[in-house]
Amino acid sequence: MNRTITFVGVVLVLATIGIPIYWPLKTSLSPPEEVWEVGIPKNPTLSNYIDILSSEIPKGRMSEVVGTFTVVSPSALNPLKNSILVATVTVALTLMVSSIAAYNLARFSYRGKRFVSLFVLFAYIFPPFMLMAPLMFILSKIGALNNLIALSFVHLAYTVPFSTYMLRGYFLSIPRDLDEAAYVDGCSRLQVFLKIIMPLALPGLVTVAVFSFVMSWGDVVFSLVVLQTGENFTLPLYASSYLWGWEITDPGGLSALAVIAGMIPVILFLSIQKFVRMGILAGAVKA
């Protein structure tokens, strides 16, 4: 009985993870006449990948986006570059803001600190689209609409609360005796933070960086508010050029785009998974 339950559980887990990977990979390698068929492609092709990276819009793909009527880039290279820029800047800003905030919560004592610690994660209770109207108003007032760097700042609403909470737990795992020893040696508080705390918190910082990159990479809601022209579209918005109404105009191209978009976070995670595991475990123990 136990073996049966274990077997069913393993199958369910593998299916949950495997099907979302298998289907776009299979479709991206299929010619148009096989995209809706189940199983291994009979005549595998790389034409879908070549099409989305070429400078000409493939036949059947929409060149305009309803609502903005903006011509999108014919190639996925420009949206890919925009997504990398936005996600990289988001990671840099998140590390800077959340590490300072987490150090404050981990090392300083003041009235209301417990409330602030609980309030950090309070931001995730509300759905992101609640911020669409105020964001549109604020960004239009300061002239920051359709700006990729502005989008990175907006993504901090996603990334900073969780990152702060995780780094706080990691900073708490670093003994205060190290701080005291550094003070005795003549270090200032800033030097202790930069030379003692930050290097020891490297696994936590890497975990936060990966989390922030993935959150920014897949964002659609805030990108819809901030970006207005096709030349600034990130990959999630660029994917909308494959849709028209309730139809997918080019399933093979959309699947090829999904595979490329998914490969970068996967490669990033696999290259630093050791640090991510250490960061999550340390944050979980002390948070």
N, C-alpha and C positions, 0 to 999 in steps of 0.2 A: 504493500500500500504506500509506504513511504517512498519507495523507488518510483512508483507511478506519479505521485505528487511532484517529486523532484523533476522527473522527466517532463511533465506537463509545464512546470514552471520554467524550466530551461528553454523549452520550445517557444513559450510565449515571449520570454525575454528576447530570444534570438529573432523571432518574427517581428517584434516591435522595433528592434534596432535595424534588422536586415532589410525589411521591405521598403522603408523610406530611402535606403541606399540603393537597393537593387533596381527599383523601378525607374528613377531618373537616369541611372547609368545605362540600363538596357535601352531605354527610349532614345537617349542621346546617340547611341551607336546603331540605331535602326534607320533604314531608308523610309521615306514617307509612307509606303504601302504596308509597312510592318509596325508602325509606332503604336497601334492599339492592340497588337497581338501579345499574348502571354508566352513567356519562355525566352530562350536565347535567340538573338537575331540570326536569321538564316543567311543574310547578306550584310554583315557588319560593315559600317562605313564611318569615316571621320568627317564626312561632308558637313554635318551639323556644326561641328567645332570650327571648321574652316569658314563656314558662312558667317557665324557670329563674330569672328575676328577679322572678317574682310571689310573693305570700305564701302561695299555696295549693299543696299538693303535687299535681302532675299525676297523673292516673290511670295506674296501672301502675308507678309508681316506689316502691321500697321505702322505708319511713320508719324502719326500724330497721337497725342494723348488727350482724351476727352477732358474738358475742364480748363486746360491751359492752352490747348491747341499749339503746342510747341513741338517743333520737329526734333526728334530724338537723334542721338548719334547713331550712324549706321553700324558702327563697330562697337563691341563691348569693351574695347581697350580703354576708352576715355572714362566710362562709368567705373571701370575697375580701378583706374588711377584715382578717381574722385573718392571712391570708398576707402582706398588705402590711406589717402590723405586725411579724411575725416576720422577714421578709426585711430590712426597714429596720434593725431593731435588730441583726440579724446583720451587716449591712454596717458599721454604726458600730463594733461591737465588733471585727470583723475588722481594720478599718483601724487601730484603736488598738493592738491587740495585735501584729499582723504588722509594722507600721511600726517599732515599738520593737525587736522581735526582729530584723528585717532590718537596722536601723541597727547593732545590736550586732554582727551577723555581718559587716557591711561595713566597719566603722570600728575595731573593737576587736581587739586581739591578745591571745590567752591560750591556755594549753595545752588541747588537746582541741577547739579551734574547728573543725578540719576534720571531726572526728567528728560534732560537733553539726550542721554544715552538711549532711552526708550523712544524718544521722538525721531531719532535718526532713521529707524526702519518704518516709522509711521507713514512715510511718503509712499510706500508700496501698497498701501491700502486702497488708494484712489487710482482709477484707470488713467492711463496717459492721455487719452483724448480730452480729459477735463482741461488740460493745459493748452489745447489748440487755440482757443479764442484769445486768451490773454497773451499767448506767445505771438500770435499774429499781430495783435495790437502793439505790443512792446517793440517787436522787431521792425515793424513798419515805421514807428515813431523815431527810432534811432537809425533808420536806414540800413538795417542789417539783413533784410530779406534777400534771398537768393545768394547767400554767402556761405561757402563751405566751412570756413572757420567759425562762423556764427552757429552753424549746425553742431559743430563739435562742442561749443559751450552749452548748447541746449541739451546735448546728450548727457551732460553732467547730472541732470535731474534723474536719469536712469542709474548712473554708475556710482556717484559719490556716496549715497546712503549705505548701500551694501558694502562698498569698499571700506568705508570708515568703520563700520561695525566689525568687519573681518580683521582689519589692521589693528583695531583696538584690542581684540583678543590676542593677536600675535604680540603686540607690544607688552601686554600684561604678562606674557610668558617669559619675557626677558627680565632677569633678576634686577631689582633696584640697586643691589650692591655694586653692580657695574657702573651705574650712574655716580654713586657716591665715590667710588675709587677714582673715576675720571675727574670729579670735582676736586678731590684732594690733590690730583696732579696738575690742577690749574686750568682745567677746561671750563669754558662757559657752557650755558645750557644749549646754545645753538651748536657748539662743537660736539657736545655729548649726543645731540640728536643726529648730526650728520656723520660723525665718526664712530659712534658706538651703536646707537639704536638702528639706524638704517641698514648698515651692513649685516647685522645679525637678523634683521627682518627680511632678508632677501627672498626666502621662499614665499612669505606672505605677499611681498610686493609683486613677485612674478604671478602669483595666483590672481591678484587684483588686476594686473595688466591684461591677463588672458580674458578674465571675466569682462572687463571694460571693452576690450577689442571685439569680443563676440556680440555684446549688447549693441554696440555702435554699428557693427558690420550688418546686422540684420534689421536695423530700425526702418520702419516704414512711416509710422504715425508722424513723428517730428519732421522727417524728410519731406512729407507731403505739405507741411505747413511752411517750411523754410525755403525749399528749392522750387523755382518757378520756370526755369528754362532748361531745355534738353541738354545743353552742354555742361550743366552742373549736376545732372542726375547721378545719383549713386546706383549701385547694382539693383537694389530692390525696386526702385522707381523705374529703372530701365527695363526691368522684367515686365512692366505693365504694357510695353509696346508689343508684347506677344498676345495680348488679350483684346478682345473686342466684344463688348456686351458680356454674355455668358459663355463665349466660345474662346478656345485657345487656337490662334491662327497658325501657329507653328510649334507643335508639341516637341519635335526633335530639337529645334533651336532653343526653346525654353528649358528643356532638360539639360542640354549642353551647358547653358548658362548656369543652371543650378549646380551642376557638377563642379564647374570652375569656381563658383562662389563658395561652395562647401569645402573645396580642397584646401584653401588658404587657412581657415581656422583649424582644420584637422592637422595640417602639417605643423602649424604653430603649437597646437596642444601636444602632439606627439614628441616634438623636440624638447619640450620643457615639462613633461608630465611628472617627472620626479619632484620638481619644485612645487608643482600644483598640489600633489598629494600631501607633501609636507606642510604646505600653507593651509590647506583645508583642515587637516588634522589638528594643527596647532591652534587655529582660530576656533575650531569647534570645542576644544578642551577648555580654553580660557574664556570664550565669549559667554 
